[in-house]
């Protein structure tokens, strides 16, 4: 056996060991569909937005094992995921859902209906996404802006 063959055997052993119950964190985030691409998952890790068991991880090659807790902060939302499995390749959303148990806190409740919109609105301002003002509303705003007291 040559030295090159020995190196190949050693690489096969480490790949088998990683596949058995551990995997690179960037790959796992991608397989679990936390990030759209592996590059984005590596960027999340490098930016310090990922923690494993409460410890900040900055290397995408960090090994994650079954049973560990992964916390990801992205788009002002925190996701807490318990690693439940590993995958050989990226699969469908159903397969990805089997790779983790979601322990994330529930998002804060949104105000219901128009009552919440009116309660948060101030004079002369519209809530984002409520559309363009009607002609009548524009005239009322102009009257309000230019009224004499």
Secondary structure by P-SEA (a helix, b strand, c coil): ccaaaaaaaaaaaaaaaaaaccccaaaaaaaacccccaaaaaaaaaaccccccccccccccccccccbbbbbbcccbbbbbcccccccccccaaaaaaaccccccccccccccaaaaaaaccccccccccccccaaaaaaaaaaacccc
